[in-house]
Amino acid sequence: MPVRIDPSILAADFANLESEIARVASADLIHVDVMDNHFVPNLTLGIPVVESLQRVSPLPLDLHLMITDADHWAPVYAETGAYSVTFHAEAATDAVATARRLREIGARAGLAVKPGTDIAPYLDLLAEFDMLLIMTVEPGFGGQSFMADTMPKLAQAHAAVAKSGLDVWLQVDGGISEKTIEIAAAAGADTFVAGSSVFGAENAAAQIDLLRELAAKHSH
C-alpha cells in the first residue's frame, strides 16, 4: 500500500507560503485547511489564497473544508483546480450528490468525519468517495494531541474498503508525528496529514522521509 504524506500548511509561515511549500516539495500533496469560524471555532483562509497556492505549488492541493454548507462550497473550491476536496459529513445535506459534483468538476471527492461521528452509515456508499478522512483530533486548530480512541473507527473503515476492493484512500489528520504515525498506519491509514511535525522540523524533507518510512513499516 503506498504511503502518502500531506503536510498541512496550517502549521506553515503564512507570510511565506511559497517558500514554505518549497521546503516540503518531497511530500505527496499539500493539505490546505479551510475554516469558516462557523463549523469550527477558527478562521483560516478562503478562495483567493487557495487560488494563489494553486499557482505556486509544485504539488497537488488537498483541500480540507471545515466549513458549513459544504454542498454549496465544496464545488466552488473544486473549481480552483484542486486535486482533492474533502468536506465534512456533518456539514453536508447530501454527501453523495456533493461528491458526484466534485468528480464531475474533476476533483477527487473526500468525506471527513469528526472524532464523535459514526463512519458506519457511509461505508455502504464507498463507491461515491475517493477518500475518507478520519479526524484524529477535534477539527479547528493545529498542534492538538492525537486521539487514539479514533483508531477502531479507522480500522472499521479499512476493513470495509478492503472488502469492497475499491481504491479509497484512508486519511488521518491531527497530532500525526513520528510518535503516532505507526499507530495510524497499523489501523489502516495510508494518507497522513502532518502539520507542526513537518513544518516545525529544521529539515522538513528529512522529517517527511522519516514519517514515510515509519508508516510504510506498519502499512497494510
C-alpha positions as CSV (number, residue, x, y, z in Angstrom):
1,M,0.0,0.0,0.0
2,P,1.6,3.3,-1.0
3,V,2.1,5.8,1.9
4,R,1.2,9.4,1.3
5,I,2.5,12.3,3.4
6,D,0.5,15.5,3.1
7,P,2.0,18.5,5.1
8,S,-0.7,20.9,6.4
9,I,0.1,24.5,5.7
10,L,-1.9,25.4,8.8
11,A,1.5,24.9,10.6
12,A,3.4,26.9,7.9
13,D,4.6,30.5,8.0
14,F,1.6,32.3,6.3
15,A,3.8,35.2,5.3
16,N,6.0,33.0,3.2
17,L,3.7,30.2,1.8
18,E,5.6,29.8,-1.5
19,S,8.9,29.2,0.2
20,E,7.3,27.0,2.9
21,I,5.8,24.8,0.2
22,A,9.2,24.5,-1.4
23,R,10.5,23.1,1.9
24,V,8.1,20.2,1.6
25,A,8.4,19.5,-2.1
26,S,9.2,15.8,-1.5
27,A,5.7,15.3,0.0
28,D,2.8,13.9,-2.0
29,L,0.1,16.6,-1.6
30,I,-0.2,19.9,0.1
31,H,-3.0,19.8,2.7
32,V,-4.9,23.1,2.9
33,D,-7.3,23.7,5.9
34,V,-10.2,26.0,5.1
35,M,-12.1,27.1,8.2
36,D,-15.0,29.5,8.4
37,N,-15.4,30.2,12.1
38,H,-18.9,28.6,12.0
39,F,-18.3,24.9,11.5
40,V,-15.2,25.2,13.6
41,P,-14.2,28.0,16.0
42,N,-11.3,29.2,13.8
43,L,-10.9,31.3,10.7
44,T,-8.1,30.5,8.2
45,L,-8.2,31.2,4.5
46,G,-10.5,31.1,1.6
47,I,-10.8,31.1,-2.2
48,P,-8.2,33.8,-3.0
49,V,-5.4,32.2,-1.0
50,V,-6.3,28.7,-2.5
51,E,-6.1,30.2,-6.0
52,S,-2.7,31.8,-5.2
53,L,-1.4,28.5,-3.8
54,Q,-2.6,26.7,-6.9
55,R,-0.4,29.0,-9.0
56,V,2.8,28.4,-6.9
57,S,2.5,24.9,-5.5
58,P,4.6,22.2,-7.2
59,L,2.4,19.6,-5.6
60,P,-1.4,18.9,-6.0
61,L,-3.6,20.6,-3.4
62,D,-5.6,18.5,-1.0
63,L,-8.3,20.9,0.4
64,H,-10.0,20.1,3.7
65,L,-13.1,22.2,4.1
66,M,-14.1,22.7,7.7
67,I,-17.0,24.9,6.7
68,T,-20.8,24.9,6.8
69,D,-22.9,24.5,3.7
70,A,-20.5,22.0,2.1
71,D,-23.0,21.2,-0.6
72,H,-22.6,24.7,-2.0
73,W,-18.9,25.4,-1.2
74,A,-17.1,22.2,-2.0
75,P,-17.8,22.5,-5.8
76,V,-16.7,26.2,-5.7
77,Y,-13.4,25.1,-4.2
78,A,-13.1,22.3,-6.7
79,E,-13.3,24.9,-9.5
80,T,-10.0,26.3,-8.3
81,G,-8.4,23.3,-9.9
82,A,-7.8,21.4,-6.6
83,Y,-6.7,17.8,-6.9
84,S,-8.8,16.7,-4.0
85,V,-11.6,18.4,-2.0
86,T,-12.7,16.9,1.3
87,F,-15.9,18.1,3.0
88,H,-17.4,17.1,6.4
89,A,-20.3,14.7,6.6
90,E,-21.7,16.8,9.4
91,A,-21.8,19.9,7.2
92,A,-23.4,18.3,4.1
93,T,-27.1,17.8,3.4
94,D,-26.5,15.4,0.6
95,A,-23.0,14.0,0.8
96,V,-23.4,11.7,-2.3
97,A,-24.7,14.5,-4.6
98,T,-21.9,16.8,-3.4
99,A,-19.2,14.1,-4.0
100,R,-20.6,13.4,-7.5
101,R,-20.5,17.1,-8.3
102,L,-16.8,17.2,-7.2
103,R,-15.9,14.3,-9.5
104,E,-17.8,15.9,-12.4
105,I,-15.6,19.1,-11.9
106,G,-12.5,16.8,-12.0
107,A,-11.5,16.7,-8.3
108,R,-11.2,13.7,-6.1
109,A,-14.1,13.6,-3.6
110,G,-13.2,13.2,0.1
111,L,-15.6,12.8,3.1
112,A,-14.4,13.7,6.6
113,V,-15.9,12.8,9.9
114,K,-15.2,14.3,13.3
115,P,-14.0,12.0,16.1
116,G,-17.5,11.6,17.5
117,T,-19.2,10.9,14.2
118,D,-20.0,7.3,13.3
119,I,-18.4,6.2,10.0
120,A,-20.7,3.2,9.5
121,P,-23.5,4.9,7.6
122,Y,-21.0,6.0,4.9
123,L,-19.3,2.6,4.5
124,D,-22.2,1.4,2.3
125,L,-21.5,4.4,0.0
126,L,-17.8,3.9,-0.5
127,A,-18.1,3.9,-4.3
128,E,-19.1,7.5,-4.2
129,F,-15.9,8.7,-2.5
130,D,-12.2,8.7,-3.3
131,M,-11.1,9.3,0.2
132,L,-12.3,9.1,3.8
133,L,-10.7,11.4,6.4
134,I,-10.9,10.1,9.9
135,M,-10.2,13.1,12.1
136,T,-7.8,12.2,14.9
137,V,-8.4,15.5,16.8
138,E,-11.5,17.8,17.0
139,P,-11.2,20.0,13.9
140,G,-10.4,23.6,14.3
141,F,-6.8,24.1,15.5
142,G,-3.4,22.7,14.6
143,G,-1.0,21.2,17.2
144,Q,-3.5,19.2,19.1
145,S,-2.9,15.7,20.6
146,F,-3.7,12.6,18.6
147,M,-6.8,10.8,19.8
148,A,-6.0,7.1,19.9
149,D,-9.7,6.2,20.6
150,T,-10.5,7.1,16.9
151,M,-8.4,4.0,15.7
152,P,-11.2,1.4,15.9
153,K,-13.2,3.6,13.5
154,L,-10.3,3.8,11.2
155,A,-9.9,0.0,11.4
156,Q,-13.6,-0.4,10.6
157,A,-13.2,1.8,7.5
158,H,-10.1,0.0,6.4
159,A,-11.9,-3.4,6.6
160,A,-14.8,-2.0,4.6
161,V,-12.5,-0.6,1.9
162,A,-10.5,-3.8,1.7
163,K,-13.7,-5.9,1.4
164,S,-15.1,-3.5,-1.3
165,G,-11.9,-3.8,-3.5
166,L,-12.3,-0.1,-4.2
167,D,-9.4,2.4,-4.3
168,V,-10.5,4.6,-1.5
169,W,-7.7,6.4,0.4
170,L,-7.9,6.5,4.2
171,Q,-6.6,9.8,5.6
172,V,-5.8,10.8,9.2
173,D,-5.4,14.3,10.3
174,G,-4.5,15.6,13.8
175,G,-1.5,15.0,16.0
176,I,0.4,13.0,13.4
177,S,4.1,12.8,14.2
178,E,6.8,10.2,14.4
179,K,5.2,9.1,17.8
180,T,1.7,8.4,16.4
181,I,2.1,7.6,12.6
182,E,2.8,4.0,13.2
183,I,-0.4,3.6,15.3
184,A,-2.5,5.1,12.5
185,A,-0.7,3.1,9.8
186,A,-1.3,-0.2,11.7
187,A,-5.1,0.7,11.9
188,G,-5.2,1.1,8.2
189,A,-4.4,4.7,7.2
190,D,-2.4,5.3,4.0
191,T,-2.6,9.1,3.8
192,F,-1.2,11.1,6.6
193,V,-1.7,14.9,7.3
194,A,1.2,16.2,9.3
195,G,1.4,19.9,10.3
196,S,3.7,21.0,13.1
197,S,5.6,17.7,12.9
198,V,6.8,18.7,9.4
199,F,6.8,22.5,9.3
200,G,8.3,22.6,12.8
201,A,11.2,20.4,11.8
202,E,14.6,22.0,11.0
203,N,14.8,19.8,7.9
204,A,11.3,19.3,6.6
205,A,12.4,16.9,3.8
206,A,14.1,14.6,6.3
207,Q,11.1,14.6,8.5
208,I,8.8,13.7,5.5
209,D,11.2,10.8,4.8
210,L,11.1,9.6,8.4
211,L,7.3,9.7,8.6
212,R,7.0,7.9,5.3
213,E,9.4,5.2,6.5
214,L,7.7,4.7,9.8
215,A,4.3,4.5,8.2
216,A,5.5,2.1,5.5
217,K,6.7,-0.4,8.2
218,H,3.2,-0.7,9.5
219,S,1.0,-0.2,6.5
220,H,-1.3,-2.9,5.2
